[in-house]
Amino acid sequence: MPRAYFALGILNISFKKNIMLIPFKSNKIIFAVLLFSTLLFSCGGGDDNDPIDTSTPSNLSLTANIVGVNTNNPNGDGSGVVIFNFSADNATSYKINFGNGDTAETSSNSISYTYTGVGITNYNVFVSAYKADKFISKNISITIKVNSGLIFSDEFDIPGSPNTNKWTYDTGAGGWGNNESQYYTNRTDNVSIANGILKITAKKESYQGAEYTSTRMKTQGKFDFKYGKVEVRAKLPIGGGTWPAIWMLGSNISTAGWPACGEVDIMEHAGNRQGIVQSALHTPSSYGNTSNVGSQTLADVSTAFHIYAVEWTSEKMTFSVDGVVHYTYNPSTKNSSTWPFNANQFIILNVAMGGSFGGSIDAAFTESSMEIDYVRVYQ
């Protein structure tokens, strides 16, 4: 007999006995028995009707759209770009392992990622859907083609902080050898990614004894290379005293020192000389106020994106903006004094304030950002 009916049968018998033994004026006792019977009946049944646990995500789906896939290119167009789409019931966030050591977290249902590494490669991609500490996971296998040439790329498609597998930071103050005024941090106030754009923001604020803050990020210890082409699509900050830079240093700086390690300034711009973008090299034969320098003028450096590039071979360095060359360094005699560029270099992105190149800082300056769409290295 089901529990509810069994309980009700007992209560009916008990109730009838009470009617015979207890006078009707004992309304309180009768009411209590009725209430007790009702409570037991309402709570006694339905093992099959227990509420469903909705605290764990379910029905996780995962698909991969490899850009450029067609009959002739079953593994994509060679760009390495893949758009992942995923969804799950009752999920609040997702964690993605791209199968090559890179990971990401998002609350969105889609994410774009660019694979590097020349050739056709298979990756096992995992996605986990989370709600608090509960999760479910799913994986798919994809095969990607990357055309020869692209050896490093950051498209800044993953919102939040920069990828720690690709970037690290110099932090602190002290002038950095150029009498600069900022304190470099890795805070999201100074460096963040949103809508596919990296922003390095210089701010006027009191911080750790400095009057300005900004960020200096680098691939040192994460990625370096010898010979190739670097392209950075960027829009520059505005304001007197701003000093954005896209540049490189020799990976042997800790042992060889500067300038023996060699410095390659792909792009420098001073807000006090708005529109003049400069490229330079610092070597043991010419450093500091170097003579190895060239520039061009662009009217819209702070309102439009441009591609700043250097092409580095064993013979020369060629600097350009949007494909227009403004300086080539090709010394007639190459030795360690004039040509320290025969070893690996790493990439640096930063916005300094003031200093020997930036000059005096506008008193009205509050904040401005260098915006970067991508960094790509070809070889």
Phi, psi and omega in degrees: 000133176303148186302319184297316182288323178299314179296321182293322179299315179299316182294325178297317178297314181298322183293320179295320177299322180292326179295322181286327188262339186247131179299151181296338180291348179276061184297327182297320181291317180298317180299321180295319179294317178299316180297317180298319179296318181294317180297317179295321181293320183287334183258353193273348190239170165093051170303329183278356183247020178298143182299145180282134178287114181253020184274349181247134177300154180212169176055049179286129175240151182212126176227157179232127177253102180278119186296131175089008180293130172205188183300321182277341182229074184294343180248019177103177186272005179095354179284338182081005184275130177229134175254116179264134176239136182209155178201157178203147174290136172068023178259144178249342179202165182225147172239133184239131171249116188280001175088000180234014181102340178278142178225164178205157174234142181204156172258359178277172178256012182206148177208142178255140181217143179249118176275146174236173184106109189296138175114192179253121188227142177263136179232139175259108188259131179246139171232134175243132177260128187243146160222110188057236183262007180257142184204162169228157185229157178210150179224153173223157176252132179231153177238122188243139172256130175239122181297150178301138178126310185278110181251345177208140177205137166227113181268355179054045180270348183260114185293155179116223179269157178302154182297118183288348174282347182242334189229146169225187190223149159264130180234155178119185181233201176109005175097334176056032178080000184230015181060035179286158188253354187268163168251121180279130178233172170245024179288152175293343174297333184249339180212126180199163179238132176207140177054037176077014183232132171274133176240124169254114189248123172270133184230147170272111180195149176280123184207118176051039178088353178260161181261354180219155174232157177194195180222143172232108183248152188207160178263009182306129181080352180247317180205134170211170185198166174230122181071135179150192180235130177253131175233130177229119178266117190215157170238134193264153177291170180229150179130137179301127180103343178289143183217078177282149180212142170238115190206179181219153174229151176296136181295346179268019184300326183292336179254319182276332183079177179251137010265010184300332180286340183086136177231133180241109178266100181292318179208131169227146180213137177249127178300337177282350174231060189308129174097344180268111178259134190236146172236146184205161173232140177243122182227170177300338180270345180200110182213178186065244175280071190292153175268351181273080190210149174208163184204168168212162184250131178231132186285339190239032184298335182258001180237350182220155177276142174226156179262112179264128189218155168224137173248119189245119174238182178287350184252329188199167171240128180238123185251141182210163170231122182055034178086354180268114184283134176238352178197137174230130178252118182211075184297144182293327178243120182255116172216183184298339180282317184259342187218078177276010189266050177240023177218167185299149175231156175242164188260144178228138174233129179200163169233112177266167176235127177072218178081186186293334179259320183288328178078199184292145182265129179300129181297337181273356182294135176242307175193155175198156187235146162269124181254132184235125180277318178199161169234126181225141177234127179246152180215000000 
